[in-house]
Amino acid sequence: MNKYIIFFKDKESKVIAADLVTRELSRELKNKGFAKYPEIIEANNEKDAIKKLNKQGNEHLNALSEYSGNIFFYCAVLVVGLVLAFIFSS
């Protein structure tokens, strides 16, 4: 497997083999508005690297969705409990 570094900007991305990325290239891409993905992706080719990146992104989004759903539920229960406590304390 090869190691790839991914730079992205809006809906555009550049997949570059890790051993070809230099500070100069990285600086040039950042000046053009690209951001570097913080992890190195191991894949067979560039298309596979993008697929793995998308899969990781979807997994992160699903985890955030589950977390925010749980927090919303706990907050809703807390608000209902506080309203009931206020009503019965009067």
C-alpha positions as CSV (number, residue, x, y, z in Angstrom):
1,M,0.0,0.0,0.0
2,N,1.1,3.5,-0.7
3,K,0.8,6.6,1.6
4,Y,-1.1,9.6,0.3
5,I,-1.6,13.1,1.6
6,I,-4.8,14.9,0.7
7,F,-5.3,18.6,0.2
8,F,-8.8,19.9,-0.2
9,K,-10.6,23.2,-1.0
10,D,-14.3,23.5,-1.3
11,K,-15.3,20.6,-3.6
12,E,-11.8,20.1,-5.1
13,S,-9.1,17.8,-3.7
14,K,-5.6,16.9,-4.6
15,V,-4.2,13.5,-3.7
16,I,-0.4,13.3,-3.7
17,A,1.9,10.4,-2.8
18,A,3.4,11.2,0.6
19,D,7.0,10.8,-0.6
20,L,6.4,13.5,-3.3
21,V,5.1,16.2,-0.9
22,T,7.7,18.8,0.0
23,R,7.4,21.9,2.2
24,E,7.4,24.1,-1.0
25,L,4.6,22.1,-2.6
26,S,2.6,22.2,0.7
27,R,3.1,25.9,1.0
28,E,2.1,26.5,-2.6
29,L,-1.1,24.6,-2.2
30,K,-1.9,26.4,1.1
31,N,-1.4,29.7,-0.7
32,K,-3.9,28.6,-3.3
33,G,-6.5,28.0,-0.5
34,F,-6.0,24.3,0.0
35,A,-6.0,22.7,3.5
36,K,-4.1,19.6,4.4
37,Y,-6.0,16.6,5.7
38,P,-4.3,15.9,9.1
39,E,-3.9,12.1,8.6
40,I,-1.9,10.2,6.0
41,I,-4.1,7.8,4.1
42,E,-2.8,4.3,3.2
43,A,-4.4,3.1,0.0
44,N,-3.6,1.2,-3.3
45,N,-4.2,4.2,-5.5
46,E,-5.5,7.8,-5.5
47,K,-9.2,6.8,-6.0
48,D,-8.9,4.3,-3.2
49,A,-7.5,7.1,-1.0
50,I,-10.4,9.4,-1.7
51,K,-12.9,6.5,-1.0
52,K,-11.2,5.8,2.4
53,L,-11.2,9.6,3.2
54,N,-15.0,9.7,2.4
55,K,-15.6,6.6,4.5
56,Q,-13.7,8.1,7.5
57,G,-15.7,11.4,7.1
58,N,-19.0,9.5,7.1
59,E,-18.0,7.6,10.2
60,H,-17.1,10.8,12.0
61,L,-20.4,12.4,11.0
62,N,-22.4,9.4,12.2
63,A,-20.6,9.5,15.5
64,L,-21.3,13.2,15.9
65,S,-24.9,12.6,15.0
66,E,-25.3,10.0,17.6
67,Y,-23.6,12.1,20.2
68,S,-25.7,15.2,19.5
69,G,-28.9,13.1,19.5
70,N,-28.0,11.8,22.9
71,I,-27.2,15.3,24.3
72,F,-30.5,16.6,22.9
73,F,-32.4,13.8,24.6
74,Y,-30.8,14.4,28.0
75,C,-31.4,18.2,27.7
76,A,-35.1,17.6,26.8
77,V,-35.5,15.3,29.9
78,L,-33.8,17.9,32.1
79,V,-36.0,20.7,30.9
80,V,-39.2,18.7,31.4
81,G,-37.9,17.7,34.9
82,L,-37.2,21.3,35.8
83,V,-40.6,22.5,34.5
84,L,-42.4,19.8,36.5
85,A,-40.4,20.7,39.6
86,F,-41.3,24.3,39.2
87,I,-45.0,23.5,38.7
88,F,-45.2,21.2,41.7
89,S,-43.2,23.5,44.0
90,S,-45.7,26.4,43.6
